[in-house]
Amino acid sequence: MNRMIALWAHPRSRSTVLERVFIERGDFEVFHEPFAHVAFNEQSAIPHDDLDCGLPTTYEGVRELLRSARQRRNVFHKDMCYHCLDELKADGQFLLEHQHVFIIREPARAIVSHFQVFAEMPLHAVGHQALYEIFCRVTKLTGKIPYVIDGDDLARRPDETVRKLCDHLQLEFLPHAMRWEIACPDQWKAWRRWHKEAEQSTHIRAGAERLDDDLLTAHPHLMAYYQVHRPFYERMNQFVQQGHP
């Protein structure tokens, strides 16, 4: 049977550039945040581009879209757990159909980057807590600790990080997938303004973002967001690149 890989992320974790590697591989059908269409529509306050792109707008609809695609070929989908947290927690069967990968980034950096795109982001959209809840759910369902990547490790050591991930997933490492032409993949068009750096990239790189760390202390609510989500990051960080086959 074809496989289905889920990359579970929080916003600004560098998950999109890792998704680009799977687009470039060519041996997966890749879906970019399909469950976002359950959480948001054209009237939502979150910055977006073309959300009216024909994807299902219910949890059940997206789930069946992914299952149907798996009948044709291998599937990779990247998403944020907060988009459909309650549904995922209740749907053990769907979670068991996947190989799971989680990507995290230290929340101070992720929050500042998020704020620069969406200054009105709500607390839950920082995403670390929802990510941890699904991490725990998958651990309980499978009896195994899922594989965790640090997004900054990915940026600093892309080849090493992706090689280790491929080994864990029992995939061939494809060097050609680590470089690409500057372009916006079709999968990103609904959320294009979020992925300007990734769209202009030709490979995974560190230091592309220029973040003002003083923003965290200048906005008390951002510091409060950080204090809520930092403990969930710390709990997951102890498992970085320690997933078990």
Beta strands, then each sheet from edge to edge (+ up, - down):
strand 1: 4-9
strand 2: 29-32
strand 3: 75-80
strand 4: 99-104
strand 5: 147-150
sheet 1: 2+ 3+ 1+ 4+ 5+
end
